[in-house]
């Protein structure tokens, strides 16, 4: 008996310092010897098992703790056990029937035996609010989440107030009040970052907030919050839930910033981490890996990964439709996109749970524009483009503006409105440049080159294609490279005027702008203009890069003495 008591004390101490794997191991050993009788210890067993991925042990622990609290006449902690079990089952594991059953049980017990005013009534508002949010009623969800957050504040319950604040943010974003919604998410993240919330609440808040950011393409927040989740996971090496989803988000962000090799590493890690898990993030991981295969032209691997994502309950579109388009299966791609888009609307974007990564409607619409243009259905493409413009007007994030402007430019190009296309694509290029998203910028440059070429500016069009080519080569985007026109004979330097070549050669010789002006008998301002034009055409950042380019392409011989 002494060893059991000692092990139980060690388990409680391990829980206090968040050593969950140690605590679970000790508590399971004590339980095997019949030593777990107190409901608080059963709660500890349930929580430690949940956080270390032992789902069956966790479920049994929550259920036993619920019964033990009721046997002791303590209704409120019993209701809270039922709530957490219901939330984990429905939101984290997709077992909505069992989750709903536990929520119903908690409601009944609280109604029959609980006090009128308690924090637990606020907790039971959360599943109601989630149903409203998933069912396309964000205003109803906002009311329920706001009431839950207020109850949490009144009772000083950090978990309740934080989860309520999270839900308010999600609901506000769905109603179009993006700035206010993101501010609520910021507040929820700050609360969990301060260590005031329980570990399950910390993981839920981080994952749901990152997904909400991705819905409106707030890449800066997504980057910051993914780093925070990553740090939290690293601080708890025995943590199993949330880690796989963190790896998926890291892969997505690496893809955005053009580091596709790292994106592949993170996606593969996520797939392996979630291989034996019921976590809905497993489908996200396989979809992300499929996207990377598709963009690199690895069609068989991409299709296999999309099929795996679908088998895990994850929507494979628009990625699979774009793969079919690349394979020449245009009718199949068009049919898939029609179904995908018709199942969404701004108020009800095809969501089953915020933890299951609903596909941003804007991505579906952008893909539909591309697919419908390829299918020759310009009217459908223009309709999708108009819907995308309407969606982009709500959140006003740079990425959404860029996606919308590029789609508009694609439609204008297809209809021969080249000047209008040029304006839209120039706007998209500016936004992608600001967001430091090199692949998306390169795709936009290719379209921009088409508009410029149609308007008679072959030189600048070649420059845009050359800049895109460098990015496609760097990331390994083989299909994009194949679609590019062949580079002009002689390389990018042939795009320079004779005077621009003179300036680049003199820069490579170490001359200052003043010295160049004197040698070429032109003004300093004219030198600066020629230099700017040359840097732009060659996509060079500074004089050192220009010097390296000049030597690499043998531009430093021959005309250095030109003075007229």
TAUR-V779711 format. One record per backbone hydrogen bond with DSSP energy under -1.0 kcal/mol. NH is the residue of the N-H (numbers start at 1). CO is the residue of the C=O. If there is no record, write none. Layout:
nh: (NH & NH)
co: (CO & CO)
This chain:
nh: (5 & 6 & 7 & 8 & 9 & 10 & 11 & 12 & 13 & 14 & 15 & 16 & 17 & 18 & 19 & 20 & 23 & 24 & 25 & 26 & 27 & 28 & 29 & 30 & 31 & 32 & 34 & 35 & 42 & 43 & 44 & 45 & 46 & 47 & 48 & 49 & 50 & 51 & 53 & 54 & 55 & 58 & 59 & 60 & 61 & 62 & 63 & 64 & 65 & 66 & 67 & 68 & 69 & 70 & 71 & 72 & 73 & 74 & 78 & 79 & 80 & 81 & 82 & 83 & 84 & 85 & 86 & 87 & 88 & 89 & 90 & 91 & 93 & 95 & 96 & 99 & 100 & 101 & 102 & 103 & 104 & 105 & 106 & 107 & 108 & 109 & 110 & 111 & 112 & 113 & 114 & 123 & 124 & 125 & 126 & 129 & 130 & 131 & 132 & 133 & 134 & 135 & 136 & 137 & 141 & 142 & 143 & 144 & 145 & 146 & 147 & 148 & 149 & 150 & 151 & 152 & 153 & 154 & 155 & 157 & 161 & 162 & 163 & 164 & 165 & 166 & 167 & 168 & 169 & 170 & 171 & 172 & 173 & 174 & 175 & 176 & 177 & 178 & 181 & 182 & 183 & 184 & 185 & 186 & 187 & 188 & 189 & 190 & 191 & 192 & 193 & 194 & 195 & 196 & 202 & 203 & 204 & 205 & 206 & 207 & 208 & 209 & 210 & 211 & 212 & 213 & 214 & 215 & 218 & 219 & 222 & 223 & 224 & 225 & 226 & 227 & 228 & 229 & 230 & 231 & 232 & 233 & 234 & 235 & 236 & 239 & 240 & 246 & 247 & 248 & 249 & 250 & 251 & 252 & 253 & 254 & 255 & 256 & 257 & 258 & 259 & 260 & 263 & 264 & 265 & 266 & 267 & 268 & 269 & 270 & 271 & 272 & 273 & 274 & 275 & 277 & 280 & 282 & 283 & 285 & 286 & 287 & 288 & 289 & 290 & 291 & 292 & 293 & 294 & 295 & 296 & 297 & 298 & 299 & 302 & 303 & 304 & 305 & 306 & 307 & 308 & 309 & 310 & 311 & 312 & 313 & 314 & 320 & 322 & 323 & 324 & 325 & 326 & 327 & 328 & 329 & 330 & 333 & 334 & 335 & 336 & 337 & 338 & 339 & 340 & 341 & 342 & 343 & 344 & 350 & 356 & 364 & 365 & 366 & 367 & 368 & 369 & 370 & 371 & 372 & 373 & 374 & 375 & 377 & 378 & 381 & 382 & 383 & 384 & 385 & 386 & 387 & 388 & 389 & 390 & 391 & 392 & 393 & 394 & 396 & 401 & 402 & 403 & 404 & 405 & 406 & 407 & 408 & 409 & 410 & 411 & 412 & 413 & 414 & 415 & 416 & 417 & 418 & 421 & 422 & 423 & 424 & 425 & 426 & 427 & 428 & 429 & 430 & 431 & 432 & 433 & 434 & 435 & 437 & 441 & 442 & 443 & 444 & 445 & 446 & 447 & 448 & 449 & 450 & 451 & 452 & 453 & 454 & 455 & 456 & 457 & 458 & 461 & 462 & 463 & 464 & 465 & 466 & 467 & 468 & 469 & 470 & 471 & 472 & 473 & 474 & 475 & 476 & 477 & 478 & 481 & 482 & 483 & 491 & 494 & 495 & 496 & 501 & 502 & 503 & 504 & 505 & 506 & 507 & 508 & 509 & 510 & 511 & 516 & 517 & 518 & 519 & 520 & 521 & 522 & 527 & 528 & 529 & 530 & 531 & 532 & 533 & 534 & 535 & 536 & 537 & 538 & 540 & 546 & 547 & 548 & 549 & 550 & 551 & 552 & 553 & 554 & 555 & 562)
co: (1 & 2 & 3 & 4 & 5 & 6 & 7 & 8 & 9 & 10 & 11 & 12 & 13 & 15 & 14 & 18 & 19 & 20 & 21 & 22 & 23 & 24 & 25 & 26 & 27 & 28 & 31 & 30 & 38 & 39 & 40 & 41 & 42 & 43 & 44 & 45 & 46 & 47 & 50 & 49 & 53 & 54 & 55 & 56 & 57 & 58 & 59 & 60 & 61 & 62 & 63 & 64 & 65 & 66 & 67 & 68 & 70 & 69 & 74 & 75 & 76 & 77 & 78 & 79 & 80 & 81 & 82 & 83 & 84 & 85 & 86 & 87 & 88 & 89 & 94 & 95 & 96 & 97 & 98 & 99 & 100 & 101 & 102 & 103 & 104 & 105 & 106 & 107 & 108 & 109 & 110 & 119 & 120 & 122 & 123 & 125 & 126 & 127 & 128 & 129 & 130 & 131 & 133 & 132 & 137 & 138 & 139 & 140 & 141 & 142 & 143 & 144 & 145 & 146 & 147 & 148 & 149 & 150 & 151 & 152 & 157 & 158 & 159 & 160 & 161 & 162 & 163 & 164 & 165 & 166 & 167 & 168 & 169 & 170 & 171 & 173 & 172 & 176 & 177 & 178 & 179 & 180 & 181 & 182 & 183 & 184 & 185 & 186 & 187 & 188 & 189 & 190 & 192 & 191 & 198 & 199 & 200 & 201 & 202 & 203 & 204 & 205 & 206 & 207 & 208 & 209 & 210 & 211 & 213 & 217 & 218 & 219 & 220 & 221 & 222 & 223 & 224 & 225 & 226 & 227 & 228 & 229 & 230 & 231 & 233 & 236 & 51 & 242 & 243 & 244 & 245 & 246 & 247 & 248 & 249 & 250 & 251 & 252 & 253 & 255 & 254 & 258 & 259 & 260 & 261 & 262 & 263 & 264 & 265 & 266 & 267 & 268 & 269 & 270 & 272 & 274 & 92 & 279 & 280 & 281 & 282 & 283 & 284 & 285 & 286 & 287 & 288 & 289 & 290 & 291 & 292 & 294 & 293 & 297 & 298 & 299 & 300 & 301 & 302 & 303 & 304 & 305 & 306 & 307 & 308 & 310 & 309 & 316 & 318 & 319 & 320 & 321 & 322 & 323 & 325 & 324 & 328 & 329 & 330 & 331 & 332 & 333 & 334 & 335 & 336 & 337 & 338 & 339 & 341 & 348 & 353 & 360 & 361 & 362 & 363 & 364 & 365 & 366 & 367 & 368 & 369 & 370 & 371 & 372 & 376 & 377 & 378 & 379 & 380 & 381 & 382 & 383 & 384 & 385 & 386 & 387 & 388 & 389 & 391 & 392 & 397 & 398 & 399 & 400 & 401 & 402 & 403 & 404 & 405 & 406 & 407 & 408 & 409 & 410 & 411 & 413 & 412 & 416 & 417 & 418 & 419 & 420 & 421 & 422 & 423 & 424 & 425 & 426 & 427 & 428 & 429 & 430 & 431 & 432 & 437 & 438 & 439 & 440 & 441 & 442 & 443 & 444 & 445 & 446 & 447 & 448 & 449 & 450 & 451 & 453 & 452 & 456 & 457 & 458 & 459 & 460 & 461 & 462 & 463 & 464 & 465 & 466 & 467 & 468 & 469 & 470 & 471 & 472 & 472 & 476 & 477 & 478 & 479 & 488 & 491 & 492 & 493 & 497 & 498 & 499 & 500 & 501 & 502 & 503 & 504 & 505 & 507 & 506 & 512 & 513 & 514 & 515 & 516 & 517 & 517 & 523 & 524 & 525 & 526 & 527 & 528 & 529 & 530 & 531 & 532 & 533 & 534 & 535 & 542 & 543 & 544 & 545 & 546 & 547 & 548 & 549 & 551 & 550 & 559)
